[in-house]
């Protein structure tokens, strides 16, 4: 084969391989569960993360607990506040998909100077989470529990009138997960914290934990309700992300 003929043949093979790769990728994407970032909207009631915009610090107004020294901070905000040498949260509030979760967008990265989390200091409390009705392959909630772990129950209600419930304990955000923490995983790990002045109080070893609700894939989920059981802890809900069934047509 002459050189120019060989080059043309190699070019055709490269084009064919590219078409095949695109087709395979398109097929893979069509079967991958679609991530749905749940809008917590009016539930959000506290700022627990220092952020920054246009070089100006956007301070937090609540600690994660009942004190004033358990506050989080983003990377760029830590520079402005001169927080000190600590591991900080990503500015965007975005956590790319891995084997534990799909792409996750937490509200703190998009809230500007508004509230970022739902926080309750009550001994017991119930709050609804606004979930768009659909067939979900998975639904995950993201928490920080401070001043100890928080026992919760989560009620999942479906459009056919049925419901089921999950009971679990939200781990304290200082502790590593144990083998007995079934359904839990780490969304963000080993970050430090600051006080309400934006100065470091601890450099590492804190976690945002995620919990799998495992909804019934055969049913249309229409509402989720979280109940904090009798506890002296402070519960902070950072976000919720669903994964639609690949064949969902809702």
Secondary structure as GFF3:
##gff-version 3
##sequence-region A 1 250
A	DSSP	alpha_helix	3	31	.	.	.	ID=ss1
A	DSSP	beta_strand	35	37	.	.	.	ID=ss2
A	DSSP	three_ten_helix	41	43	.	.	.	ID=ss3
A	DSSP	beta_strand	49	53	.	.	.	ID=ss4
A	DSSP	beta_strand	56	58	.	.	.	ID=ss5
A	DSSP	beta_strand	72	73	.	.	.	ID=ss6
A	DSSP	alpha_helix	75	81	.	.	.	ID=ss7
A	DSSP	beta_strand	94	95	.	.	.	ID=ss8
A	DSSP	beta_strand	104	105	.	.	.	ID=ss9
A	DSSP	three_ten_helix	107	109	.	.	.	ID=ss10
A	DSSP	beta_strand	118	120	.	.	.	ID=ss11
A	DSSP	beta_strand	125	129	.	.	.	ID=ss12
A	DSSP	beta_strand	136	146	.	.	.	ID=ss13
A	DSSP	beta_strand	150	158	.	.	.	ID=ss14
A	DSSP	beta_strand	163	170	.	.	.	ID=ss15
A	DSSP	beta_strand	184	189	.	.	.	ID=ss16
A	DSSP	beta_strand	193	194	.	.	.	ID=ss17
A	DSSP	beta_strand	200	202	.	.	.	ID=ss18
A	DSSP	beta_strand	207	212	.	.	.	ID=ss19
A	DSSP	beta_strand	221	228	.	.	.	ID=ss20
A	DSSP	beta_strand	234	244	.	.	.	ID=ss21
###
